[in-house]
Amino acid sequence: MSRPSHADDERFMREALRAARRAPAHRDVPIGAVVVRDGLVVARARNRREVDHDPTAHAEVLVLRRAARRLGSWRLDGCTLYVTLEPCAMCAGAIVLSRMPRLVYGAADPKAGFVGSLGDLCRDARLNHRVHVEPGVLGAECGTILKEFFRERRRKPAP
């Protein structure tokens, strides 16, 4: 697997941002994710917890499921996951279990992130697989859409 350039990382993070921007239409937190292999997007997803009434319907879990189905294997060797927010513990665990070799995320999540903020499941030496992590790609832009979502949510009461 050749290492993507910084420009490639930004291009695919913009794809994840496009997916994230669709989430608020269903009152979901705007987090988007894409899985890329050999320079091609294999799968896209956004948060769907509200619309699916599913606490596990995080963008990362959904995109891993879609990529595995499309590739015909739960092992996502040779893939990179791009996600707009640092993954939580559940998602970090799913990333490790998928054998994803590389994770690129945008904004850090000091309250729930488990890829460096509260812990680091993806690079824990006790596990049988470790993920190479590139944090902060388009981090300011990824953080801004989240801040705007929550600012707007505080302004409007839930229906």
Salt bridges, closest charged atoms under 4 A:
ASP8 OD1 - ARG11 NH2 3.39
ASP9 OD2 - ARG102 NH2 2.73
GLU10 OE2 - HIS6 NE2 2.82
GLU15 OE2 - ARG18 NH2 2.62
GLU15 OE1 - ARG44 NH2 3.00
ASP52 OD1 - ARG48 NH2 2.86
ASP120 OD2 - ARG123 NE 2.64
ASP124 OD2 - ARG126 NH2 2.58
GLU134 OE2 - ARG3 NH2 2.54
GLU134 OE2 - HIS132 NE2 2.73
GLU141 OE1 - ARG14 NH1 2.93
GLU141 OE2 - ARG21 NH2 3.24
GLU152 OE1 - ARG155 NE 3.40
GLU152 OE2 - LYS156 NZ 3.46
